[in-house]
Amino acid sequence: MGGGMRKSAPEKRPAARSSGKLTHTAEFTVPGNEYLFVCVKDASAENLFTADNLLYIDQQTAEGETLTFTCVPREDVADAKTLAFGRFLNDPPPFVPGDVDGDDKVTAADARLALRRAVNLESFAEDSPEFLACDVDRDGKATANDARSILRAAVGLENLT
């Protein structure tokens, strides 16, 4: 894999307060991956996980690309913040969707590699950057449809981000 492949983190919806409840929706989750949700007094604290700062903690397994957590912070905490931790939430993904060979470009060569993986002529581990770059529709599989989308992106007919 080439260096400098990081892109900006996927968008997250801000936490919203309704009827005393605080919700946080995390987008671009990976089905089957674990995600940690925390509600804290001060999200900019040097150490989030102190007894004074931590208000709520939960862990969930994503079933789709969006995961919503809800908590009810103590009434004496007016400005509670929610954070979600897990693959693709707070850290940029270690791959560029469609850039299977890691050269920071989406090309026909990437589509070829994705198609070879789809028919088992290439073997990338399912948690590798190469596999994740192949799985542009984020269904957990590298398929011919993914390769088609990568090729369309390579010639400017589709946007993978």
Sine and cosine of phi, psi and omega as CSV:
sin_phi,cos_phi,sin_psi,cos_psi,sin_omega,cos_omega
0.00,0.00,0.67,-0.74,0.03,-1.00
-0.98,0.22,0.31,-0.95,0.01,-1.00
-0.99,0.15,0.17,-0.99,0.08,-1.00
0.92,0.40,0.58,0.82,-0.08,-1.00
-1.00,-0.07,0.08,1.00,-0.10,-1.00
-0.97,0.22,0.61,-0.79,0.10,-1.00
-0.88,-0.48,0.14,-0.99,0.01,-1.00
-0.92,0.40,0.43,-0.90,-0.04,-1.00
-0.91,0.41,0.53,-0.85,0.06,-1.00
-0.87,0.49,0.43,-0.90,-0.02,-1.00
-0.92,0.38,0.54,-0.84,0.12,-0.99
-0.83,-0.55,0.58,-0.81,0.11,-0.99
-0.98,0.18,0.62,-0.78,0.01,-1.00
-0.93,0.37,0.40,-0.92,0.07,-1.00
-0.90,0.43,0.58,-0.82,0.01,-1.00
-0.78,-0.62,0.63,-0.78,-0.01,-1.00
-0.96,-0.27,0.76,-0.65,0.03,-1.00
-0.55,-0.84,0.81,-0.58,0.00,-1.00
0.78,0.62,0.66,0.75,0.03,-1.00
0.99,0.16,-0.15,0.99,0.00,-1.00
-1.00,-0.07,0.55,-0.84,0.04,-1.00
-0.89,-0.45,0.84,-0.55,-0.01,-1.00
-0.90,-0.44,0.46,-0.89,0.02,-1.00
-0.66,-0.75,0.83,-0.56,0.05,-1.00
-0.95,-0.32,0.85,-0.53,0.02,-1.00
-0.97,-0.23,0.80,-0.60,0.02,-1.00
-0.98,-0.21,0.30,-0.96,0.01,-1.00
0.91,0.41,0.58,0.81,0.11,-0.99
-0.98,0.18,0.35,-0.94,-0.01,-1.00
-0.96,-0.28,0.86,-0.51,-0.01,-1.00
-0.79,0.61,0.72,-0.69,0.01,-1.00
1.00,-0.03,-0.27,0.96,0.03,-1.00
-0.99,0.12,0.49,-0.87,0.03,-1.00
-1.00,0.03,0.62,-0.78,0.04,-1.00
-0.75,-0.66,0.62,-0.78,-0.02,-1.00
-0.95,-0.31,0.76,-0.65,0.03,-1.00
-0.90,-0.44,0.73,-0.68,0.06,-1.00
-0.75,-0.66,0.53,-0.85,0.12,-0.99
-0.89,-0.46,0.84,-0.55,-0.09,-1.00
-0.78,-0.63,0.39,-0.92,0.10,-1.00
-0.94,0.34,-0.73,0.69,-0.11,-0.99
-0.79,-0.62,0.97,-0.25,-0.04,-1.00
-0.95,0.30,-0.25,0.97,0.01,-1.00
-0.99,-0.13,0.08,1.00,-0.01,-1.00
-0.88,0.48,0.57,-0.82,0.00,-1.00
-0.86,0.51,-0.64,0.77,0.05,-1.00
-0.84,-0.55,0.96,-0.29,-0.03,-1.00
-0.91,0.41,-0.55,0.84,-0.20,-0.98
-0.99,-0.12,0.84,0.54,0.12,-0.99
-0.95,-0.31,0.37,-0.93,-0.02,-1.00
-0.86,0.51,-0.57,0.82,-0.01,-1.00
-0.96,0.27,-0.49,0.87,-0.10,-0.99
-0.99,-0.10,-0.55,0.83,-0.10,-1.00
-0.98,0.19,0.83,-0.55,-0.01,-1.00
-0.96,-0.27,-0.54,0.84,-0.10,-0.99
-0.35,-0.94,0.57,-0.82,0.06,-1.00
-0.59,-0.81,0.63,-0.78,0.00,-1.00
-0.50,-0.87,0.39,-0.92,0.05,-1.00
-0.73,-0.69,0.69,-0.72,0.01,-1.00
-0.66,-0.75,0.41,-0.91,0.11,-0.99
-0.98,-0.17,0.79,-0.61,0.00,-1.00
-0.94,0.34,0.68,-0.73,0.08,-1.00
-0.96,-0.29,-0.29,0.96,0.01,-1.00
-0.57,-0.82,-0.35,-0.94,-0.05,-1.00
-1.00,0.06,-0.11,0.99,0.01,-1.00
-0.77,-0.64,0.66,-0.75,-0.03,-1.00
-0.69,-0.72,0.78,-0.63,-0.02,-1.00
-0.89,-0.46,0.76,-0.65,0.07,-1.00
-0.93,-0.37,0.56,-0.83,0.06,-1.00
-0.72,-0.69,0.69,-0.72,0.10,-1.00
-0.64,-0.77,0.28,-0.96,0.07,-1.00
-0.87,-0.49,0.99,-0.15,-0.01,-1.00
-0.94,0.34,0.34,-0.94,0.04,-1.00
-0.83,0.55,0.52,-0.85,-0.04,-1.00
-0.91,0.42,-0.42,0.91,-0.02,-1.00
-0.98,0.19,0.02,1.00,0.01,-1.00
-0.94,-0.35,0.97,-0.24,-0.08,-1.00
-0.99,0.14,-0.57,0.82,-0.13,-0.99
-0.92,-0.40,0.68,0.73,0.00,-1.00
-0.89,0.46,0.54,-0.84,0.03,-1.00
-0.85,-0.53,0.51,-0.86,0.06,-1.00
-0.92,-0.39,0.56,-0.83,0.02,-1.00
-0.68,-0.74,0.53,-0.85,0.09,-1.00
-0.82,-0.57,0.66,-0.75,-0.01,-1.00
-0.83,-0.55,0.66,-0.75,0.03,-1.00
0.34,-0.94,0.03,-1.00,-0.03,-1.00
-0.84,0.54,0.79,-0.62,0.12,-0.99
0.98,0.18,-0.01,1.00,-0.06,-1.00
-1.00,0.01,-0.86,0.50,-0.05,-1.00
-0.98,-0.21,-0.36,0.93,0.03,-1.00
-0.95,-0.32,0.58,-0.81,0.08,-1.00
-0.88,0.48,0.56,-0.83,0.02,-1.00
-0.91,0.42,0.51,-0.86,-0.04,-1.00
-0.99,0.14,0.44,0.90,-0.04,-1.00
-0.40,-0.92,0.27,-0.96,0.14,-0.99
-0.94,-0.33,0.82,-0.57,0.02,-1.00
-0.80,0.59,0.81,-0.59,0.01,-1.00
1.00,-0.04,-0.32,0.95,-0.02,-1.00
-1.00,-0.01,0.96,0.27,-0.12,-0.99
-0.92,0.39,-0.59,0.81,-0.04,-1.00
-1.00,0.04,-0.05,1.00,0.11,-0.99
0.96,0.28,0.42,0.91,-0.01,-1.00
-0.99,-0.11,0.24,0.97,0.02,-1.00
0.93,0.37,0.34,0.94,0.06,-1.00
-0.66,-0.75,0.55,-0.84,0.12,-0.99
-0.99,-0.17,0.90,-0.43,-0.09,-1.00
-0.75,-0.66,0.09,-1.00,0.07,-1.00
-0.87,0.49,-0.50,0.87,0.04,-1.00
-0.89,0.46,-0.58,0.82,0.05,-1.00
-0.92,0.38,-0.66,0.75,0.04,-1.00
-0.88,0.47,-0.64,0.77,0.03,-1.00
-0.88,0.48,-0.72,0.69,0.02,-1.00
-0.89,0.46,-0.66,0.75,0.01,-1.00
-0.89,0.45,-0.67,0.75,0.03,-1.00
-0.91,0.41,-0.65,0.76,0.05,-1.00
-0.88,0.48,-0.62,0.79,0.03,-1.00
-0.93,0.36,-0.62,0.79,-0.01,-1.00
-0.88,0.48,-0.54,0.84,-0.01,-1.00
-0.97,-0.24,0.31,0.95,0.09,-1.00
0.89,0.45,0.50,0.86,0.12,-0.99
-1.00,-0.04,-0.23,0.97,0.14,-0.99
-0.83,-0.56,0.52,-0.85,0.02,-1.00
-0.79,-0.62,0.98,-0.20,0.11,-0.99
-0.96,-0.29,0.67,-0.74,0.10,-1.00
-0.87,0.49,0.56,-0.83,-0.08,-1.00
-0.92,0.40,-0.25,0.97,0.06,-1.00
-0.96,-0.26,0.16,0.99,0.00,-1.00
-0.98,0.18,0.44,-0.90,0.07,-1.00
-0.85,0.53,-0.57,0.83,0.00,-1.00
-0.90,0.44,-0.73,0.68,0.00,-1.00
-0.91,0.43,-0.71,0.71,-0.02,-1.00
-0.88,0.48,-0.58,0.82,0.05,-1.00
-0.93,0.36,-0.51,0.86,0.05,-1.00
-0.94,0.35,-0.64,0.77,-0.14,-0.99
-0.99,0.14,0.92,0.39,-0.10,-0.99
-0.94,0.34,-0.38,0.93,0.06,-1.00
-1.00,-0.04,0.05,1.00,0.10,-0.99
0.81,0.58,0.67,0.74,0.06,-1.00
-0.99,-0.16,0.11,0.99,0.02,-1.00
1.00,0.09,0.09,1.00,-0.01,-1.00
-0.73,-0.68,0.52,-0.85,0.16,-0.99
-0.99,-0.14,0.91,-0.42,-0.10,-0.99
-0.82,-0.57,0.16,-0.99,0.07,-1.00
-0.89,0.47,-0.53,0.85,0.05,-1.00
-0.90,0.44,-0.62,0.79,0.08,-1.00
-0.88,0.47,-0.71,0.70,0.00,-1.00
-0.88,0.48,-0.65,0.76,0.04,-1.00
-0.88,0.48,-0.71,0.70,0.01,-1.00
-0.89,0.46,-0.63,0.78,0.03,-1.00
-0.90,0.43,-0.68,0.73,0.02,-1.00
-0.90,0.44,-0.67,0.74,0.04,-1.00
-0.88,0.48,-0.62,0.78,0.03,-1.00
-0.92,0.38,-0.61,0.79,-0.01,-1.00
-0.87,0.48,-0.52,0.85,0.00,-1.00
-0.98,-0.22,0.19,0.98,0.10,-1.00
0.99,0.13,0.26,0.96,-0.01,-1.00
-1.00,-0.07,-0.16,0.99,-0.06,-1.00
-0.53,-0.85,0.52,-0.85,0.07,-1.00
-0.94,-0.35,0.82,-0.58,-0.06,-1.00
-1.00,-0.03,-0.10,0.99,-0.03,-1.00
-0.98,-0.22,0.00,0.00,0.00,0.00
